[in-house]
Structures are given as C-alpha cells and as structure tokens.
Amino acid sequence: MESPCILICSIDDKTGYCFGCGRTRDEIGAWIGYSDAERRNIMAALPARLETVERKPRRETRRTRMTRERETG
C-alpha cells in the first residue's frame, strides 16, 4: 500500500497537517481503510498542503539535537 509517510510525524497546530506528509490526524488514522482512489485523491492534495504548514517542528528533533551537541562539544 502506498503511503506518503516520511517518518516525520508531528502535527502543525495552525493547519492540522502533519509536518512530514501533509495528512490530517484523521487521514493518518483511517489510511489503511481508504480505497486506492481515496488515497490517490488525498496524495494529490498533499503538495499544496505542505506549502501551508509552518516548516519548523514544535520541538527539537533528534537530528537537530545531535548536531547542536556536536557543535558545542
């Protein structure tokens, strides 16, 4: 089954869309039950949705923390 998930799973409070894939919580939860056509329709809308999310995660990511720790020694 095709999925847009890129393992950056955090919801933008302003838009309600996932920072990583652009789906809503409801869409993520119901994904496995959608038909192929329903999934394709949602996936077609994701690029435009991702343009509307604030691109900063609400919390520090593991990658950011590790980079910061390396830089500060």
Number of C-alpha atoms within 10 A of each C-alpha: 6 10 12 14 13 9 9 12 17 17 20 20 12 9 15 16 25 23 26 19 22 29 24 17 15 10 15 17 10 10 18 13 10 12 10 12 9 12 18 13 11 16 17 11 12 16 12 10 19 18 10 14 20 14 11 10 16 12 8 10 12 9 9 11 11 12 12 11 10 9 8 7 6
